[in-house]
């Protein structure tokens, strides 16, 4: 009589049911196919991954592996055969296993036994190096231990015993209460089979080579599982009538009737046992296919567990409780009072995988860009930009507000949230402003790491930038001292008797319209065009950089050494964060995109009016190599344990003053659709925010949900006619100045030009009064803010910004209609005029002669459709730093215009602005020192 589902074939000629696993195996495969398809509906890019690691080249192992790979392909599992040579050592095998353990695309790892190496390898050691969550063979001590104590739902069950149980279930015979006998106690079959039967409520006896009267023990079994490795050992007269017999043996015995001279038999004497058994598995064709099926089942189960535990937006994060002190201690004292979580733990909490992380010590790490591909199909979270009214020279606490807000959203409102902030330059850190990690109880920690070298990104930019500068002057020198032919021969030198173009040189040939790849075929005219860039020294716009405030490098003369043969020229330095390479880093979307942007950077103009790029100099590939690590965002944390990406720090005047697009994009995926990413734009809303929208959002494709506009009592007093802020304590007698809130009104209006709701955050200082703070909130709402709330996050951490967090959450649900301020296809002057009139309140613009010349040049060179990055003072809406409030009736003078073609913008220069600050009489470095006993940095704050 057929069993339910027709899965057991009934041999009508005999009284025994032969359990063929083919139908059961097929049923399992079809179910697994559906499971894989279901996972792909959750994530179209996801596919279960399996690695079979083999040492040597045994024929029997190859056969088993081919069966596994075929089954995996049929189900939709991405299976890889990792074959190590017979000469592989134990260390090499262990290294390969650990690499697979770290690969998040692999969910199952099988070590094919035996390990066929000429060297001695400890199989037990190798097996136990496999990560338990990828041990789909179920052979590690962790999985074996869980099975032995009955944790069947929290481990991987070895495949052969699991297949045996599935075959027993298909007989319809209940295991519970039955007497079961297992012959063999191997770790692969016998021991785990005993545990499985036991935890399925059978009464189990395990027999082995020392068992007395084995036949009598077998004769008591209702269920018999044999895995002893002895051909046809179990005879028919041993077996109880009607027993279920599962034969796990694979043995070869002589058979002259077979072409090979041998045949495969099990551990059971099939012809005699089938007369007694109620059900029996044949060999071959019985347990073997089910073992493979269970291996596939375990792999799919591992993939399911991975997907479940790594759902984007599904965080399991712990927060750090602050112990507030009054009066509030210094920033460095607060930073050291909080022990940061290990950065790899924080990464795991927010959904990053171990192989997506590069650790830089215990408190910071870089994140691999591969994560973008893994999370590509996931929805983004809410996007918030923090900006401010026109600040005092001391700043109004945008960084502190950014960190306080994310601590409120995360640690207090229990929402997924990421802060994305800029890396500070060491110029202000050692100069006058100090660091930029936030302040008080709202800061990024460890603040010493944050403010100093971090992971070396700024140093990489310095190196890359100065390589370009060296290339420019070297090329000028060599072109001035060599004939065209000599120059060409050195650019394309003989090697092995022939000349060969490098790939970057072939790119230059193509841009010149020369479709040749053989250096010997170029004409004299083509050689000249290829070899001679003919840069006009007066047109060079590329500066050397240094991440130090050194005013004496603002203008220098280079080439004074006699070896330069009189080829001197004027040059200058900028601070590293003003380098176009920093702007490229902040705006790039991938390694490929960065390579293209670096190649497009224009460094000068030829005497014939053609732009000269780093690709023309042949240096763009080397720049990409120098920047290959810097492109990865840096992961840190706030005082309350919320995650922070610290990445890029472009100068907010010369460049766009925002952290990286890559950090924002990764964070938006990680937080999930209900989470928030809070980023900060440099200086006031007229600079950083305008550039955030018109440049950063234009290139990233991201659309913000909320603008947070930071205002302070002291800044509004200053804009209302109060005294200039000269130190950290503002004393003012005339409180009426506060009522003049025109600057805040204008900055709210500026934000609303872009169609985004505005929440005003009134950052409270200890010198402020309740009435002042309440008045600002009232005025902000009257002038069009969605909401306005006071914040005390400096003194209270996230708890002091909960009202702000709630306002931001409400605003993120409000209707918005984001739009850019201008169309990039407009003429250059028109784009500048729109920014000047709508954002600054100017009557018009005036293009001075140098600027007018650049408009004509860049339009001719094809750069006229780039967005505009205005370079002006941050201390006023106008071009004059001492004009406070909302100046009117002025014409904005445009002194010059420069091109950051690689970054992707033109930057008009409004007035005179140093690109490398100078040190004050008493710089911050007077207070900075290292304690030789504790190795702690003192004096940063």
Secondary structure, DSSP 8 states (H G I E B T S, - for coil): ---GGG-SEE-TTSSSEEE-HHHHHHHHHHHHHHHHHHHHHH-TT---EEEEEEES--HHHHHHHHHHHHHHHHHT-EEEEEEE-TT--HHHHHHHHHHHHT-TT--EEEE-SS---SS---HHHHHHHS-GGG-TT--SHHHHHHHHTT-GGGS---HHHHHHHHHHHHHT---TT-EEEEE---TTTHHHHHHHHHHTT-EEEEE-TT-SSHHHHHHT-SEEEE-S--TT-B-GGGS-TT-EEEE---EEEE-TTSTTSEEEE-SB-HHHHTTT-SEEE-SSSSHHHHHHHHHHHHHHHHHHHHHHHT-TT------------SS---HHHHHHHS----HHHHHHHTT--GGGEEESSSS-EEE-THHHHHTTTS---EEEEEEESS--TT---HHHHHHHHHHIIIIIT---EEEEE----HHHHHSSS---SEETTEEEESHHHHHTTTTSHHHHHHHHHHHHHHHHHHHHHHHHHS-HHHHHHHHT-EETTEE---HHHHHHHHHTT-----GGG--HHHHHHHH---B-GGG----EEESS--GGGSSEEE--SGGGTT--EEE-EEEGGGSHHHHHHHH--SHHHHHHHHHH-EEEEBTTS-EEEHHHHT-HHHHHHHTTTTTS-EEEEETTS-EEEE-----TTTS--B--HHHHHHHHHHH-TT-EEEEEBSSSIIIIIHHIIIIIHHHH----SEEEEEE-HHHHHHHTT-----SS----S-GGGGG--HHHHHHHHHHHTTT-EEEEEEE--TT--HHHHHHHHHHHHHTT-SEEEEE-HHHHGGGGGHHHHHHHHHHHTS------SS-TTS-HHHHHHHHIIIII--SEEEE-HHHHHHHHHHHHHT-TTSEE--B--SSSSSSSTT--S---S-EEEE-EEEEETTTTEEEEE-S---SS----TT-GGGG-EE-TTT--EE---
